[in-house]
């Protein structure tokens, strides 16, 4: 078995939760696993316990709460009672307490609220998770935000400080979102930042139009997709990266990519270019033309 690399997290969003994928991850030294209550039609926790109960203790496991089943399919809530029950249910269904519980996309329930109302609601939700960690229902807690711009509309200073802030990462993330993430994590002073969805949920064609390998220091023989994954750890700077796949062969490629060294100067130059484009463009995405052209087509087995 290779040495464990805690920076690579196997994400189970859209995964079929196969046991062979989990065993392949362990064989590669990937010992961090990320899921959420609504994954697999709200059966993720039960499926993991049913198919891989003996493997779960070998992983550092994170999960998320905040989405709930409803008559219309799914609803989001920051109600403190529902969140506490969801954390307790996660531990019960998994057969043990998860290492980390994340508040799942809190911005969904904050939309349309006044800053004061939003702050009060978010504060209560964060307190629930902090209390859950204190009570031994998880080791650490955090916040997973898909849209830090919306979340940043609420003043987080003075609210419970999360151990983990999980955010979108990678070359497909626009400069406005990157800036919002940096502002949010500075204000919140989270212990760690984790990245997610480094490939934006797909869009393989974008890497045919754009080569991210110059962001890596030579020598290396990585593919464009591998280079995009490795570079994502610096957009924004993240201690871990959650990426989803159902193909063990893809995991091999991601583990190989971890050995490459990112050229920090090249990333800094890229960020300066993005800020320059923002000053001269009204595009909502704030990405170079090659990204905007490729992001709407193609597909990938990564997320």
Rosetta silent file (secondary structure, phi, psi, omega in degrees, C-alpha in Angstrom):
SEQUENCE: XXXXXXXXXXXXXXXXXXXXXXXXXXXXXXXXXXXXXXXXXXXXXXXXXXXXXXXXXXXXXXXXXXXXXXXXXXXXXXXXXXXXXXXXXXXXXXXXXXXXXXXXXXXXXXXXXXXXXXXXXXXXXXXXXXXXXXXXXXXXXXXXXXXXXXXXXXXXXXXXXXXXXXXXXXXXXXXXXXXXXXXXXXXXXXXXXXXXXXXXXXXXXXXXXXXXXXXXXXXXXXXXXXXXXXXXXXXXXXXXXXXXXXXXXXXXXXXXXXXXXXXXXXXXXXXXXXXXXXXXXXXXXXXXXXXXXXXXXXXXXXX
SCORE:     score description
SCORE:     0.000 S_00000001
   1 L     0.000  137.801  178.267    0.000    0.000    0.000 S_00000001
   2 L   -73.323  161.175  177.080    1.208    3.468   -0.854 S_00000001
   3 L   -64.299  139.743 -177.775    1.597    6.090    1.829 S_00000001
   4 L   -66.256  139.963  177.688   -1.655    7.819    2.695 S_00000001
   5 L  -120.075  100.927 -175.128   -2.152   11.267    1.232 S_00000001
   6 L   -67.947  -11.285 -178.390   -4.711   13.199    3.296 S_00000001
   7 L   -75.476  -21.063  179.821   -4.889   15.947    0.666 S_00000001
   8 E  -100.676  120.193 -177.407   -6.852   13.747   -1.747 S_00000001
   9 E  -115.237  127.038  176.676  -10.437   13.099   -0.658 S_00000001
  10 E   -80.703  112.828  179.336  -12.696   10.645   -2.465 S_00000001
  11 E   -90.909  141.731 -175.420  -16.038   12.412   -2.913 S_00000001
  12 L  -105.335   13.083  175.573  -19.220   10.355   -3.275 S_00000001
  13 L   -64.314  125.484 -177.372  -21.419   12.914   -5.031 S_00000001
  14 L    66.766   10.519  178.517  -23.089   11.043   -7.917 S_00000001
  15 L   -82.201  154.035  175.513  -21.134    7.925   -6.898 S_00000001
  16 L   -88.367    2.307  174.791  -22.694    4.467   -6.896 S_00000001
  17 L    58.945   41.879 -179.821  -20.966    3.768   -3.542 S_00000001
  18 L   -76.990  142.374  179.578  -19.341    0.571   -4.773 S_00000001
  19 H   -64.904  -36.516 -177.553  -17.189   -1.384   -2.354 S_00000001
  20 H   -64.932  -29.381  177.128  -14.515   -2.026   -4.978 S_00000001
  21 H   -68.419  -40.040  179.850  -14.005    1.738   -5.362 S_00000001
  22 H   -67.456  -40.817  178.894  -13.425    2.098   -1.622 S_00000001
  23 H   -68.053  -36.806  177.087  -10.969   -0.798   -1.508 S_00000001
  24 H   -63.926  -39.798  178.352   -9.126    0.616   -4.530 S_00000001
  25 H   -61.202  -46.045  179.698   -8.879    3.965   -2.762 S_00000001
  26 H   -62.346  -39.967  179.410   -7.395    2.360    0.333 S_00000001
  27 H   -63.238  -27.952  179.310   -4.911    0.401   -1.789 S_00000001
  28 L   -88.817   -2.982 -178.393   -3.767    3.718   -3.293 S_00000001
  29 L    86.303   12.075  176.694   -3.420    5.331    0.120 S_00000001
  30 L   -87.382  104.572 -172.353   -6.521    7.498   -0.281 S_00000001
  31 L  -116.744   19.016  175.953   -7.923    7.381    3.232 S_00000001
  32 E  -118.708  134.064 -174.009  -10.278   10.390    3.247 S_00000001
  33 E  -131.663  134.050 -179.228  -13.910   10.003    2.224 S_00000001
  34 E  -126.948  130.056  177.314  -16.546   12.712    1.772 S_00000001
  35 L  -139.038 -165.484  178.716  -20.294   12.236    1.453 S_00000001
  36 L  -160.719  154.077 -178.407  -23.531   13.986    2.430 S_00000001
  37 L   -53.466  -42.384 -176.274  -26.938   13.076    3.779 S_00000001
  38 L   -81.304   -7.707 -178.463  -28.781   13.649    0.443 S_00000001
  39 H   -62.677  150.914  179.367  -26.335   11.706   -1.741 S_00000001
  40 H    56.184   42.472  178.697  -27.645    8.521   -3.376 S_00000001
  41 H    62.240   41.514 -178.417  -31.221    9.644   -2.819 S_00000001
  42 H    64.717   25.137  177.958  -30.667   10.186    0.910 S_00000001
  43 L  -117.689    9.346 -174.737  -29.281    6.647    1.243 S_00000001
  44 H   -58.097  -49.456 -177.235  -25.558    7.391    1.248 S_00000001
  45 H   -62.378  -45.636 -179.884  -24.969    6.742    4.940 S_00000001
  46 H   -65.163  -40.113 -179.723  -26.983    3.522    4.974 S_00000001
  47 H   -63.398  -41.388  178.393  -25.361    2.289    1.752 S_00000001
  48 H   -63.274  -42.373 -179.826  -21.876    2.834    3.170 S_00000001
  49 H   -67.579  -34.845 -177.986  -22.777    0.971    6.347 S_00000001
  50 H   -74.600  -38.626 -172.664  -24.372   -1.880    4.403 S_00000001
  51 H  -100.207  -18.976 -173.010  -21.619   -2.418    1.842 S_00000001
  52 H  -148.068   37.790 -177.882  -18.440   -1.297    3.609 S_00000001
  53 H   -58.756  -35.167 -178.595  -18.956   -1.184    7.376 S_00000001
  54 H   -75.624  -19.270 -178.789  -15.601   -2.881    7.917 S_00000001
  55 H   -89.768  -28.124 -173.492  -13.822   -0.374    5.659 S_00000001
  56 H   -56.808  -39.385  178.758  -15.218    2.853    7.110 S_00000001
  57 L   -62.611  -15.890  179.535  -12.958    2.887   10.196 S_00000001
  58 L   -83.953   -9.888 -179.714   -9.988    2.973    7.814 S_00000001
  59 L  -105.544  152.092  161.217  -11.167    6.286    6.359 S_00000001
  60 E   -87.555  114.872 -168.562  -11.340    9.790    7.722 S_00000001
  61 E  -109.106  128.514  172.381  -15.008   10.404    6.946 S_00000001
  62 E  -118.302  145.972  176.160  -16.761   13.736    6.416 S_00000001
  63 E  -140.862  174.624 -173.798  -20.443   14.233    5.710 S_00000001
  64 E  -134.462  147.403  176.403  -22.851   17.151    5.322 S_00000001
  65 E  -132.456  150.910 -179.522  -26.264   18.101    6.687 S_00000001
  66 L   147.677  -24.598  174.951  -28.716   20.776    5.644 S_00000001
  67 E  -102.803  142.502 -175.874  -30.794   19.169    2.876 S_00000001
  68 E  -135.919  148.404  176.019  -33.863   17.130    3.774 S_00000001
  69 E   -67.556  145.389  179.342  -36.345   14.970    1.838 S_00000001
  70 E  -145.873  173.231  179.947  -39.670   16.649    1.137 S_00000001
  71 L   -60.202  -30.949  179.513  -42.844   16.081   -0.848 S_00000001
  72 L   -87.764   -1.035  179.607  -41.283   18.065   -3.685 S_00000001
  73 E   124.949  -70.822 -177.684  -38.041   16.076   -3.568 S_00000001
  74 E  -146.518  140.864  174.259  -35.519   18.034   -1.503 S_00000001
  75 E  -134.355  154.221  179.468  -35.626   21.091    0.711 S_00000001
  76 E  -106.435  143.545  179.888  -32.950   23.046    2.524 S_00000001
  77 L  -151.733  141.875  172.530  -33.206   24.092    6.145 S_00000001
  78 L  -110.407   19.166  178.105  -31.051   25.680    8.829 S_00000001
  79 L   -60.737  124.203 -174.661  -33.548   24.904   11.557 S_00000001
  80 H   -57.631  -39.507 -179.094  -31.432   24.041   14.626 S_00000001
  81 H   -65.553  -44.372 -179.654  -33.625   21.115   15.721 S_00000001
  82 H   -65.106  -38.304  179.384  -33.591   19.516   12.281 S_00000001
  83 H   -65.527  -43.492  179.418  -29.832   19.954   11.980 S_00000001
  84 H   -61.776  -44.970  178.407  -29.170   18.353   15.355 S_00000001
  85 H   -62.897  -35.261  179.549  -31.391   15.410   14.491 S_00000001
  86 H   -66.839  -39.357  177.265  -29.622   15.084   11.123 S_00000001
  87 H   -65.096  -43.997  178.883  -26.216   14.892   12.799 S_00000001
  88 H   -63.622  -39.764  179.238  -27.486   12.264   15.222 S_00000001
  89 H   -65.957  -39.151  178.891  -29.061   10.325   12.366 S_00000001
  90 H   -58.732  -46.479  179.481  -25.816   10.402   10.369 S_00000001
  91 H   -63.484  -38.897 -179.245  -23.908    8.810   13.241 S_00000001
  92 H   -67.724  -45.179 -177.395  -26.640    6.228   13.712 S_00000001
  93 H   -70.447  -34.678 -179.858  -26.866    5.281   10.030 S_00000001
  94 H   -76.523  -16.636 -177.296  -23.103    5.151    9.557 S_00000001
  95 L    81.850   15.698  179.730  -22.704    2.962   12.618 S_00000001
  96 L   172.821  161.176 -177.620  -20.341    5.472   14.228 S_00000001
  97 L   -71.125  132.519  174.110  -19.599    9.151   14.509 S_00000001
  98 E   -68.619  157.223  178.888  -18.173   10.799   11.372 S_00000001
  99 E   -69.712  -40.243 -177.629  -14.888   12.646   11.749 S_00000001
 100 E  -136.984  136.099  172.407  -16.283   15.893   10.325 S_00000001
 101 E  -117.314  128.601 -177.337  -19.805   17.211    9.810 S_00000001
 102 E  -111.620  140.623  172.409  -20.254   20.141    7.431 S_00000001
 103 E   -75.354  118.661 -166.861  -23.157   22.555    7.139 S_00000001
 104 E   -86.897  109.768  175.325  -24.269   21.915    3.568 S_00000001
 105 L    47.206   59.961 -177.906  -24.630   25.022    1.355 S_00000001
 106 L   -60.792  -22.350 -179.546  -26.088   27.330    4.030 S_00000001
 107 H   -60.912  -20.906  179.671  -26.438   30.094    1.455 S_00000001
 108 H   -61.857  -37.407 -178.997  -29.479   28.243    0.107 S_00000001
 109 H   -90.930   -8.999 -178.548  -31.524   29.220    3.181 S_00000001
 110 H   -92.033  -14.156 -177.362  -29.999   32.689    3.504 S_00000001
 111 L   -59.745  130.320  176.391  -31.123   33.931    0.081 S_00000001
 112 L    86.091   -6.602  179.381  -33.559   36.823    0.345 S_00000001
 113 L   -86.769  155.182  173.071  -33.040   37.392    4.056 S_00000001
 114 L   -67.849  154.181  178.269  -31.838   40.638    5.543 S_00000001
 115 H   -54.230  -39.073 -179.131  -28.184   40.565    6.674 S_00000001
 116 H   -67.521  -44.243  178.947  -29.267   40.674   10.319 S_00000001
 117 H   -65.608  -43.101  179.211  -31.780   37.830    9.928 S_00000001
 118 H   -62.471  -41.555  178.848  -29.307   35.793    7.901 S_00000001
 119 H   -62.717  -42.968 -179.982  -26.572   36.284   10.451 S_00000001
 120 H   -64.220  -42.561 -179.416  -28.842   35.165   13.288 S_00000001
 121 H   -66.251  -45.662  179.553  -29.977   32.070   11.365 S_00000001
 122 H   -64.646  -39.189  179.556  -26.459   31.109   10.314 S_00000001
 123 H   -60.830  -42.353  178.688  -25.165   31.682   13.841 S_00000001
 124 H   -65.320  -40.025  179.597  -27.705   29.267   15.308 S_00000001
 125 H   -65.162  -43.089  178.631  -26.885   26.644   12.674 S_00000001
 126 H   -64.475  -37.372  178.630  -23.155   26.939   13.315 S_00000001
 127 H   -63.024  -38.034  177.865  -23.748   26.672   17.053 S_00000001
 128 H   -59.517  -46.237 -178.572  -25.627   23.404   16.516 S_00000001
 129 H   -71.017  -37.857  176.220  -22.656   21.871   14.706 S_00000001
 130 H   -62.126  -39.940  177.970  -20.141   23.254   17.188 S_00000001
 131 H   -67.409  -35.995  178.502  -22.219   21.737   19.986 S_00000001
 132 H   -62.782  -40.781  176.921  -22.387   18.421   18.123 S_00000001
 133 H   -66.000  -41.434  178.423  -18.588   18.315   17.991 S_00000001
 134 H   -62.306  -35.373 -177.088  -18.405   19.230   21.668 S_00000001
 135 L   -84.966    0.884  176.690  -20.871   16.440   22.489 S_00000001
 136 L    86.297   12.033  177.196  -18.837   13.817   20.609 S_00000001
 137 L   -79.407  -13.091  173.557  -21.163   13.372   17.633 S_00000001
 138 E  -161.110  164.285 -179.356  -18.240   14.295   15.372 S_00000001
 139 E   -84.214  -42.779  179.240  -14.616   15.267   15.887 S_00000001
 140 E  -136.412  166.898  178.651  -14.687   18.541   13.941 S_00000001
 141 E  -136.931  165.390 -179.131  -17.281   20.623   12.129 S_00000001
 142 E  -166.851 -168.266 -178.488  -17.342   23.003    9.229 S_00000001
 143 E  -130.898  130.092  174.149  -19.204   24.701    6.406 S_00000001
 144 E  -109.845  117.261 -175.903  -19.415   23.574    2.778 S_00000001
 145 E  -122.861  126.076  175.808  -20.398   26.437    0.478 S_00000001
 146 L   -81.636  -25.661 -176.553  -20.971   26.227   -3.262 S_00000001
 147 L  -133.867   87.742 -178.010  -21.383   29.998   -3.526 S_00000001
 148 H   -69.991  -18.773  175.013  -19.175   31.944   -1.134 S_00000001
 149 H   -64.303  -45.975  178.292  -20.289   35.194   -2.758 S_00000001
 150 H   -67.944  -40.748  179.541  -23.831   34.661   -1.481 S_00000001
 151 H   -65.340  -33.845 -178.610  -22.608   33.392    1.876 S_00000001
 152 L   -69.367   -9.534  176.785  -20.345   36.402    2.192 S_00000001
 153 L   -69.665  -17.949  177.305  -23.364   38.687    2.213 S_00000001
 154 L   -97.930  131.716  179.315  -23.791   37.675    5.864 S_00000001
 155 L   -73.305  116.323 -174.341  -21.250   39.067    8.307 S_00000001
 156 L   -96.672  -10.153  178.564  -19.604   35.998    9.854 S_00000001
 157 L   -58.030  132.479  179.572  -17.261   37.742   12.281 S_00000001
 158 L    91.384  -14.394  174.670  -18.167   36.724   15.798 S_00000001
 159 L   -79.274  159.995  176.371  -20.015   33.564   14.741 S_00000001
 160 L   -50.108  133.072 -176.569  -18.607   30.169   15.789 S_00000001
 161 L   -87.403  120.179 -177.480  -15.439   29.596   13.759 S_00000001
 162 L   -70.861  151.403  173.242  -15.550   26.345   11.732 S_00000001
 163 L   -71.093  -32.274 -175.441  -12.698   23.867   11.752 S_00000001
 164 E  -134.171  136.875  169.651  -13.157   23.388    7.990 S_00000001
 165 E  -119.385  113.035 -179.818  -14.367   25.600    5.155 S_00000001
 166 E  -101.080  127.942 -173.461  -15.083   23.567    1.998 S_00000001
 167 E  -140.517  163.947  173.960  -15.382   25.594   -1.219 S_00000001
 168 E   -64.976  143.373 -176.116  -15.293   25.255   -4.990 S_00000001
 169 L  -141.726  159.103  171.823  -11.761   25.126   -6.331 S_00000001
 170 L   115.224 -179.928 -174.816   -9.830   24.971   -9.568 S_00000001
 171 L   -73.078  -11.732  177.507   -9.294   26.673  -12.886 S_00000001
 172 L   -94.064    4.646  177.084  -13.024   26.741  -13.675 S_00000001
 173 L   -90.635  129.769 -178.401  -13.773   28.944  -10.677 S_00000001
 174 L   -71.872  160.544 -175.125  -14.243   32.601  -11.556 S_00000001
 175 H   -65.924  -33.358  179.354  -12.190   35.365  -10.000 S_00000001
 176 H   -63.153  -41.029  179.712  -15.173   36.873   -8.176 S_00000001
 177 H   -70.063  -39.818  176.973  -15.790   33.598   -6.371 S_00000001
 178 H   -60.687  -43.699  178.834  -12.094   33.156   -5.572 S_00000001
 179 H   -64.203  -42.152  179.917  -11.978   36.633   -4.077 S_00000001
 180 H   -63.292  -38.190  178.132  -15.153   36.015   -2.070 S_00000001
 181 H   -63.680  -44.405 -179.993  -13.682   32.785   -0.710 S_00000001
 182 H   -63.266  -39.977  177.794  -10.511   34.534    0.427 S_00000001
 183 H   -64.722  -43.546 -177.202  -12.516   37.261    2.157 S_00000001
 184 H   -65.396  -45.213 -176.882  -14.783   34.715    3.847 S_00000001
 185 H   -73.033  -26.886  174.059  -12.056   32.466    5.188 S_00000001
 186 H   -68.512  -43.857 -179.799  -10.075   35.453    6.459 S_00000001
 187 H   -67.959  -37.308 -175.257  -13.125   36.777    8.285 S_00000001
 188 H   -85.877  -25.316  179.277  -14.124   33.351    9.616 S_00000001
 189 L    57.211   45.398  175.081  -10.583   32.182   10.418 S_00000001
 190 L   -64.224  147.600 -178.351  -11.362   28.540    9.691 S_00000001
 191 L   -65.202  -40.669 -178.059   -8.587   26.144   10.625 S_00000001
 192 E  -137.929  151.176  170.121   -8.462   24.520    7.164 S_00000001
 193 E  -111.096  129.330  173.695   -9.765   25.138    3.665 S_00000001
 194 E  -112.166  142.639  175.417  -10.818   22.151    1.572 S_00000001
 195 E   -97.048  159.745  175.675  -11.518   22.347   -2.140 S_00000001
 196 E  -147.173  160.589  177.339  -14.235   20.517   -4.050 S_00000001
 197 L    50.428   54.455 -176.549  -15.350   19.946   -7.644 S_00000001
 198 L   -66.302  -14.397  177.443  -11.949   20.810   -9.194 S_00000001
 199 L  -107.358   10.926  176.714  -13.277   19.889  -12.649 S_00000001
 200 L    64.834   23.386  179.597  -16.519   21.821  -12.308 S_00000001
 201 L    82.159   10.210  179.272  -18.604   18.658  -12.566 S_00000001
 202 L   146.505 -132.978  176.472  -17.263   17.748  -16.001 S_00000001
 203 L    64.203   49.613  179.418  -16.376   19.842  -19.067 S_00000001
 204 L   -58.945  -32.517 -175.460  -13.570   17.642  -20.381 S_00000001
 205 L   -61.176  -27.199 -178.411  -13.469   19.653  -23.622 S_00000001
 206 H   -60.217  -31.639 -178.927  -12.128   22.688  -21.786 S_00000001
 207 H   -79.747  -12.403  169.970   -8.810   20.890  -21.281 S_00000001
 208 H   -76.699  -29.801 -178.812   -8.616   20.303  -25.029 S_00000001
 209 H   -89.066  -21.340 -174.410   -8.801   24.077  -25.494 S_00000001
 210 L  -136.932  133.008 -178.456   -6.546   25.029  -22.592 S_00000001
 211 L  -105.701  109.586 -179.151   -3.338   23.401  -21.342 S_00000001
 212 H   -86.432    2.401 -176.076   -2.808   23.835  -17.567 S_00000001
 213 H   -64.064  -26.093  174.892    0.536   21.999  -17.515 S_00000001
 214 H   -63.270  -12.866  175.853    2.575   25.257  -17.479 S_00000001
 215 H   -76.712   -6.226 -179.087    1.263   25.732  -13.929 S_00000001
 216 E  -107.877  147.156  176.657    3.477   22.806  -12.856 S_00000001
 217 L   -80.046  134.880  175.344    7.219   22.798  -12.366 S_00000001
 218 L   -73.554  159.540    1.285    9.126   20.401  -14.646 S_00000001
 219 L   -89.574  150.769  171.987    9.937   17.624  -14.885 S_00000001
 220 L  -163.257  161.170  178.276    6.614   15.799  -15.039 S_00000001
 221 L  -129.140   40.054 -177.019    4.679   13.719  -17.544 S_00000001
 222 L   -82.331  156.172  175.289    1.147   14.494  -16.412 S_00000001
 223 L   -79.629  173.001  178.209   -1.877   14.924  -18.633 S_00000001
 224 H   -63.534  -41.105  179.668   -3.822   18.156  -18.895 S_00000001
 225 H   -64.738  -42.128  177.166   -6.543   16.810  -16.603 S_00000001
 226 H   -61.753  -41.402  179.546   -3.962   15.750  -14.018 S_00000001
 227 H   -65.054  -38.442  178.003   -2.348   19.174  -14.183 S_00000001
 228 H   -62.712  -41.426  178.939   -5.734   20.852  -13.711 S_00000001
 229 H   -64.030  -46.820 -177.587   -6.357   18.757  -10.619 S_00000001
 230 H   -65.356  -37.976 -179.891   -2.968   19.479   -9.075 S_00000001
 231 H   -67.707  -28.132 -177.357   -3.269   23.210   -9.782 S_00000001
 232 L   -58.430  -23.697  179.789   -6.700   23.316   -8.112 S_00000001
 233 L   -67.318   -8.782  179.825   -4.996   23.065   -4.711 S_00000001
 234 E  -117.741   11.413  179.869   -3.893   26.678   -5.182 S_00000001
 235 L  -135.511   74.938   -1.714   -7.168   28.137   -6.484 S_00000001
 236 L   -83.892  177.813  177.894   -7.774   28.826   -3.628 S_00000001
 237 E   -62.867  123.231 -174.425   -4.985   27.417   -1.453 S_00000001
 238 L  -134.153  145.044  178.965   -6.466   24.251    0.055 S_00000001
 239 L   -83.980  -19.565 -178.520   -5.228   21.561    2.413 S_00000001
 240 E  -149.383  156.945 -179.422   -7.444   18.888    0.835 S_00000001
 241 E  -136.510  119.548  176.571   -9.354   18.349   -2.386 S_00000001
 242 E   -90.487  127.780  179.970  -12.558   16.313   -2.722 S_00000001
 243 E  -140.031  138.045 -176.677  -13.056   14.810   -6.168 S_00000001
 244 E  -105.042  140.449  173.538  -15.614   12.272   -7.281 S_00000001
 245 L  -161.730  152.606  173.449  -15.199    9.326   -9.627 S_00000001
 246 L  -106.516    6.300 -176.018  -16.500    5.774   -9.926 S_00000001
 247 L  -110.478  112.746  177.809  -13.422    4.621  -11.844 S_00000001
 248 H   -56.887  -28.739  178.266  -10.450    3.311   -9.806 S_00000001
 249 H   -64.379  -33.758  176.826   -8.234    4.093  -12.794 S_00000001
 250 H   -67.626  -36.693  177.094   -9.042    7.773  -12.410 S_00000001
 251 H   -61.196  -39.470  177.860   -7.990    7.587   -8.770 S_00000001
 252 H   -57.963  -44.256 -179.785   -4.619    6.244   -9.883 S_00000001
 253 H   -64.151  -38.613 -179.594   -4.168    9.299  -12.117 S_00000001
 254 H   -68.660  -40.025  177.208   -5.103   11.688   -9.326 S_00000001
 255 H   -63.131  -41.820  178.076   -2.673   10.065   -6.900 S_00000001
 256 H   -60.646  -38.037 -177.970    0.060   10.327   -9.535 S_00000001
 257 H   -64.670  -26.739 -176.956   -0.718   14.022   -9.966 S_00000001
 258 L   -64.579  -21.178 -178.404   -0.047   14.701   -6.294 S_00000001
 259 L   -75.871  -16.422 -178.045    3.683   14.151   -6.834 S_00000001
 260 L   -77.020  154.961  179.027    3.942   17.205   -9.113 S_00000001
 261 L  -107.920  129.804 -179.334    4.968   20.608   -7.785 S_00000001
 262 E   -81.329  138.351  176.055    2.883   23.667   -8.608 S_00000001
 263 L   -83.448  100.409 -175.297    4.625   26.790   -9.890 S_00000001
 264 H   -61.723  -36.087  179.778    3.299   29.366   -7.437 S_00000001
 265 H   -63.390  -39.278  179.151    4.576   32.265   -9.537 S_00000001
 266 H   -66.321  -38.854  177.881    2.594   31.020  -12.547 S_00000001
 267 H   -65.209  -42.272  178.958   -0.583   30.765  -10.442 S_00000001
 268 H   -62.255  -40.936  177.784   -0.036   34.291   -9.112 S_00000001
 269 H   -63.488  -39.720  177.770    0.419   35.585  -12.660 S_00000001
 270 H   -61.394  -44.405  179.840   -2.805   33.832  -13.683 S_00000001
 271 H   -64.744  -38.877  176.742   -4.715   35.479  -10.833 S_00000001
 272 H   -63.144  -37.850  178.230   -3.363   38.893  -11.786 S_00000001
 273 H   -65.231  -40.504  178.186   -4.537   38.267  -15.351 S_00000001
 274 H   -61.771  -43.201  178.742   -8.015   37.340  -14.107 S_00000001
 275 H   -65.243  -34.627  176.087   -8.234   40.544  -12.102 S_00000001
 276 H   -65.525  -40.726  177.594   -7.114   42.472  -15.171 S_00000001
 277 H   -63.706  -36.905 -179.282   -9.830   40.844  -17.253 S_00000001
 278 H   -63.176  -37.674 -179.291  -12.409   41.752  -14.640 S_00000001
 279 H   -66.754  -27.021 -176.368  -11.499   45.404  -14.900 S_00000001
 280 H  -111.473   12.014 -175.850  -12.035   45.358  -18.646 S_00000001
 281 L  -138.788  149.214  175.922  -14.947   42.961  -18.975 S_00000001
 282 L  -102.825   10.353 -178.278  -18.581   42.776  -17.901 S_00000001
 283 L   -63.251  134.936 -179.494  -18.628   38.950  -18.168 S_00000001
 284 L   -71.584  -26.017 -176.736  -20.327   37.332  -15.203 S_00000001
 285 L   -82.585  -26.637  178.577  -17.993   34.360  -15.278 S_00000001
 286 L    57.382   38.751  177.585  -14.774   36.398  -15.177 S_00000001
 287 L  -121.337  157.287  177.028  -12.799   33.632  -16.885 S_00000001
 288 L   -57.395  157.360 -175.125  -10.527   33.706  -19.927 S_00000001
 289 H   -57.891  -35.995 -178.487  -12.268   33.166  -23.266 S_00000001
 290 H   -62.336  -35.976  177.542  -10.895   29.640  -23.636 S_00000001
 291 H   -70.736  -44.261 -176.851  -12.647   28.610  -20.413 S_00000001
 292 H   -63.776  -32.943 -178.419  -15.922   30.305  -21.332 S_00000001
 293 H   -73.633  -34.944 -173.924  -15.920   28.593  -24.722 S_00000001
 294 H   -92.163  -13.850 -169.966  -15.272   25.133  -23.385 S_00000001
 295 L   -75.262  -12.786 -175.874  -17.330   25.087  -20.222 S_00000001
 296 L   -99.296    0.824 -176.986  -20.659   24.408  -21.895 S_00000001
 297 L  -137.379  166.236  179.271  -19.726   21.246  -23.776 S_00000001
 298 L    83.807  170.304  179.300  -18.047   17.951  -23.236 S_00000001
 299 L  -148.897  166.190 -178.899  -18.196   15.652  -20.218 S_00000001
 300 L  -149.541  155.466  176.616  -15.915   14.000  -17.725 S_00000001
 301 L   -87.775    1.610  176.270  -16.016   11.169  -15.245 S_00000001
 302 L   -99.595  160.172  173.434  -14.574   13.462  -12.601 S_00000001
 303 L  -133.500    0.000    0.000  -16.450   15.971  -10.489 S_00000001
